[in-house]
Amino acid sequence: MKVRILVRLKPGVLDPQGRAVHHSLEGLGFEGVEDVRIGRMIELDVADNTSDEALDTMCQKLLANMVIEDYSIEKLENA
């Protein structure tokens, strides 16, 4: 089974990389972009019987920094 995990900074946590991208977009003439937040996507190929609890534990222990990041887990059907 394929699983996609999206990790992003919690609201209120400063995002210097996002600010740099926002500034660059403005410099390139793109208007209307109000904010940019940078995150990451992790794709896992796991056994079909991998539990939601196991996926959650993977995120909490390794894949996300729980102090400053949130995550969401998406199972990709028939991927």
Secondary structure by P-SEA (a helix, b strand, c coil): cbbbbbbbbccccccaaaaaaaaaaaaacccccccccccbbbbbbccccccaaaaaaaaaccccccccccbbbbbbccc
